[in-house]
Amino acid sequence: MDFKVLPLPVEKMKDKIKDETQLGFGKLFTDRMLMVEWKDGQGWCDARIQPYGPFSMDPACAVLHYAQEIFEGLKAYKWADGRIALFRPGMNARRFNQSAERMCMPAVPEELFLEGIKQLVSLERDWIPTAPETSLYIRPTMIAVDPVLGVKPSDHYYFYVILSPVGAYYAAGFNPINILVEDHYVRAVPGGTGEAKTGGNYASSLMAAQVAKKKGFDQVLWLDGRERRYIEEVGAMNMFFAYGKRIVTAPLTGSILSGVTRDSVLKLAPSLGYTVEERQIDVNELMTDIRNGRVTEAFGSGTAAVITPVGKLCYKDECLQLTGGRVGEITQDLYDTLTGIQTGRIADSFGWVSFIE
Ligand SMILES: *Cc1c(COP(=O)(O)O)cnc(C)c1O
């Protein structure tokens, strides 16, 4: 598949990264972006790699009013030998199309998705940082651009990909975070859009996150939308709890996101000597198990921060510390192994890594 590469005028070229340790997350973008359009009756057309920058949209655009939008998140790593690696990008391509289907948007052929990303990242390879904990974050996005206020699926879409050199997702880096179990607001309900990576899920989560932040928490942990009783997930991470060497996570029941990192933990953990279990986790039982010391560690999994240790979990009036507020052994082991595979320090026996020419 060929993408037209539009010229990059010198005045559109940005200053290169000055200090890779100060990148933060998603604040800086590279020089170019991928843009493809879909029109009813015509399909995908006009695939091009163009200078990064604002594009014009009609103020009546469907995405701006009714949030017909989906996105993905994956990373490219520059290995010590100079090769550029992607981690399980096919999973993102498939999930993108599952989200598209739920939001009545056209599927992006996997080859278009993957080749587009590979050609864009290849052109932008000089933007991939190499300091520890850094990578190039890739954000594929699709938006509905019909300039019509009637509520209906659009006849015209933009699929675009932007790239951001990133450091640690949390300012504190790989350190335990504090989590509040949200018992009032809910993120998703059975039959809703919780399983899709779609913007509206995040808009509706902002209020709870803001209230929690004011109380000193880093994230909220969502409970199921029907009974507010079963553990679902955190804003952009799936959750795991270690009962000794047994690692437990909530099942994919339709209202939580099917994380690539979650799936990788479930496949990787047995090879490190842990057993894994997907089952419903009652928050009251979880609190009891933490109190009794049966739950020894908790961590989140997601592309942005890979593995995030949890130091404290609060529900209603009770706050419980996990692993003495330190990083647990299993959490550290999974973090080291997963990031090791992603960056080429550890051999990939799962076939998860693919390279960009
Ligand atoms: C993206 C995301 C995750 C993590 O998925 P990964 O594929 O592991 O990055 C978890 N929960 C939500 C709500 C997400 O949006």
PDBQT file of the ligand as one rigid body, heavy atoms in Angstrom, charges set to zero:
ROOT
HETATM    1  C1  LIG A 401      -6.456   1.758  26.653  1.00  0.00    +0.000 C 
HETATM    2  C2  LIG A 401      -7.151   1.360  27.896  1.00  0.00    +0.000 A 
HETATM    3  C3  LIG A 401      -6.689   0.336  28.727  1.00  0.00    +0.000 A 
HETATM    4  C4  LIG A 401      -5.372  -0.371  28.508  1.00  0.00    +0.000 C 
HETATM    5  O1  LIG A 401      -5.299  -1.049  27.321  1.00  0.00    +0.000 OA
HETATM    6  P1  LIG A 401      -3.879  -1.411  26.698  1.00  0.00    +0.000 P 
HETATM    7  O2  LIG A 401      -4.213  -2.049  25.400  1.00  0.00    +0.000 OA
HETATM    8  O3  LIG A 401      -3.223  -2.329  27.649  1.00  0.00    +0.000 OA
HETATM    9  O4  LIG A 401      -3.146  -0.130  26.543  1.00  0.00    +0.000 OA
HETATM   10  C5  LIG A 401      -7.453  -0.041  29.816  1.00  0.00    +0.000 A 
HETATM   11  N1  LIG A 401      -8.610   0.590  30.092  1.00  0.00    +0.000 NA
HETATM   12  C6  LIG A 401      -9.067   1.594  29.331  1.00  0.00    +0.000 A 
HETATM   13  C7  LIG A 401     -10.350   2.230  29.691  1.00  0.00    +0.000 C 
HETATM   14  C8  LIG A 401      -8.354   2.017  28.224  1.00  0.00    +0.000 A 
HETATM   15  O5  LIG A 401      -8.795   3.023  27.484  1.00  0.00    +0.000 OA
ENDROOT
TORSDOF 0
